[in-house]
């Protein structure tokens, strides 16, 4: 490998690590019940979700590679066993969400599921040419095997059924997951919305006329998220939706309860769409210079 490439990759990894420290990506967070059989087991700055059932559990995302022990500890704190995880799902295959999946899959023996593009990217350890952040986002331990879930497909463990909704192009394989959780007779629609932000490296352009699917795909993703039945919204980065703040207000008894908001998905999609259109305008201005 050429020295300048090695230096660039080192700087990118160092910068990403510094950013993760600033955002609390490795800061421990006490695990807690969100609603019914849905639990938060991630860190302060990165979500990981456990959906439990007597027949086994589903884990969605695993945060950074170095956080595998934190996620496992959170699961154990809640009284659950890692060996009872029967499926691991991924939102998108960046190091901050998929980094610890290889370790937790090996420790639990659970199969891993994702969209086709995310499966390819995870098996490549994040080295994926079609990723808008390829060359900047650090690599991570490769996941040996990933089963593909089609758009609208489901993963079922016991009575828990989780549905995949493809929502590219934060990455080509970005996926939003939905399910229902119940407390007594009250069942709510829970949405784990994937990132809808258009980050890129210095080369990738969403408005590249050779790839019209990028813009069309992102716009469709906003429509998909906006239309989802959505009583509880969780985002891959909790700060994007002020999720942990809403949980604190929920615990304090604030009314109306901000944790249960049927308009949250639509609001997230609309805000993300506005930022994306601004991104396209910036790319256009840069191209006219």
Phi, psi and omega in degrees: 000134179297148185300319183294327177292316179299317179296318181297317179294322178296316179296320179297315180296319179295317179296319179295322180294319178297319178297319181295323177296318181295328185265002180074026183293335177246012179280125182300144175230131178298129180292155183202160175281129175275305176193136177056237182263022180252126187231148175263123182231017181271196178263184182296327186249357181222129183278144165217134189239135176245127175247121191253155173203160178299336182270354181140172189239159175243130175250130176247118181068162185216006178063207186290154178304318182287354180262006183305318180294324178295316180295316178299317179298319179297320178297317180292323179301327180280356179093012180255159181253141178299325182292346179270358173286124184249354178202138174240125181249159180231140175281295172216157197268046171267161185300332184276355177236328182253356188303321184262004184295319180301315182294316183286330175293319179294319183288327184265336186079008184280142173289154181251140182232145178194175172293167183300312182293320178294323177300315180296319182291320179294320179291341175265004179066028178092357179270090190223117189298329183279358182284132179301338180251018181300133182095342177249316178290128182298154175279172184206171182303132181292143174268124190297315183220134177226124177277141184270132173250125182286164176299124185086356178284169184230156169238127184238132173230114184059230179272004181267122177238121182248130185253137179268133174235110181294127180223063176289159032227030168305317160226161179301330184257012184306136186222133172261138183244142179227154176197177177242136176237144185236146167234109187064232180267357181266114179248136183238151174274122181252134180240125171256093187277128178285168181300136179240028183256138185266074173274144178218164168279189184282353185252318186293132178231124178296327184273011177303119183298342178284347183227066182295342180295338182293310180291314180298320181294318180294317180297322176295323180299319178298319180295320180298310182295319181299329185270354184291140166301127196210092175269325179230121178256127172239137178245154183300324170253111187301332182291337180300324180248012184053038188299312183292329174295319178296322177297317179298318179292324176299314180296328180281356177083021180297140177233139354295149185292115183289344181288331181252100188217104183290350179261000188295319181294318179296319179295319178298315181296318181294317179295320180292322179296320179297319179293324180293317179297325176295323177297316178297322178295320177297317178297321179295319179295319179296324180288337180273353182283000000 
